[in-house]
Amino acid sequence: MMNIKKQEKKIVLVFIISILLYAGFVLKADIKKITTVSTSFNWLILPLLLLLTFMNYLFRAIRFQVYLKKINIKLPFITSLKIFLSGLSMTVTPGKAGEIIKAYLVKKYTGNKFAETVPLLIIERVTDGIAMILLGLGGIYFFKQSTLFFIMAILFTLAFILFIRMKKLMVKLIIIFEQKVKHIKILDFAVKFFNNSQKLLDIKNLTEGTIIGIISWFFEGLSLFIIIQSFTNHPIQFTLPIALFIFSFSSIAGFFVFIPGGIGVAEGTIAYFLTLFFKLNLPQAVFITILFRFVTLWFGVLLGLFTLLFTLKGSNEQFSSN
C-alpha cells in the first residue's frame, strides 16, 4: 500500500527547497529590479495562463481515460479525472515516479492490480516525451548545439519501446531468475506489465497518445510564449518556436537529471535561454522563469494535492459505507 503521508512530506520538502532556490535567484538578480519588473507585468493575463495549463491537464486526463479503456479498466470520466489530477500532486517526485499514486487509486476504485495500470503511467511518459521532442525541434534551427541532446532523447525513447517489444526474451530471463532466486516471484507482474504495455504501444495508440500530448503541452508552451511577448517585440514566427523549444528542452533536461520536478535545472535552463535568445536582462529572465514555473508546475501540484485529499476522503467514505 502506498504511503501517502510520506509522499506529502517529500512534496513539502521539495517546496521548501524550491522557495530557497527561488530566493537565491531573486537575490542574485536584485530583488528591487525584479519588483520593478513585476509591477510592469500585465497581471490580468494570469487567469489566461492558468487556463492554458488546465487545458493541458484536461487533454491529458482524456488520454488517461482512453488508455484505461484500452486495457479494459472501466471508470466514469469524473472518477478518472480526479485520479489523474491527484497524480499532479506527485509531479515534484524524481522522474514523476510518485505518479504511481494513480495506479494505487485505480486499484482502490476497481481492484485492478498495479501491474495492469503501471504500463499506462509509463506510456504516458513515453508519449509526453515524444511530444516534447517534436514541439522542441523547431528551436534546433536557432540553437544547433541542442541537436545532440534531442538525438539522445529520441534514442532513449526508442530504447524503451524496443525493451517493451522484447517481451518473450524478458519473460524467459525472469523465469530463469526466479528459478535461481526462489523467494522472488515477479513473473505474474511482468506478464501483465508487458501485455498491457504492448497493447498501449501499438502504432495506433502511440500515435493517438502523442498527438494528444502535442496538443496538451502546446498549451503550456503557449503560456511561456505569451509571457515572453509581454516583454519583447520579436515576431511571432521567432518567439513561438523558441518558447516551445525552451519549454521542451528544460522539461526533458529536468526529467533526465531525475531531480524532483526538475527543480533548479529547469529554472536555470529557462533563465539562460531567455537571456540568450531574447537578450532579456537577468531580473526579467528570473521573473518570467518563476512566474512560468508557478503557472505550470506549482499550480498543478496545489491542484493535485487538493484533488488527492478530496478523492481519498470520498473513496474512503464510499468503501466504508459499502
Buried (B, 14 or more C-beta within 10 A) or exposed (E): EBEBEEBBEBBEEBBEBBEEBBEEBBEEBBEEBBEEBEEEBEEEBBEEBBEBBBBBBBBBBBBBBBBBEBBEBEBEEEBBBBBBBBBBBBBBBBBBEBBBBBBBBBBBBBEBBBBBBBBBBBBBBBBBBBBBBBBBBBBBEBBEEBEEBBEEBBEBBEEBBEEBBEBEEBBEEBEEEBEEEEEEEEEEBBBBBBBBBBBBBEEEBBEBBBBBBBBBBBBBBBBBBBBBBEBBEBEEEEBBBBBBBBBBBBBBBBBBBEBBBBBBBBBBBBBBBBBBBBEBBBBBBBBBBBBBBBBBBBBBBBBBBBBBBEBBEEBEEEEEEE
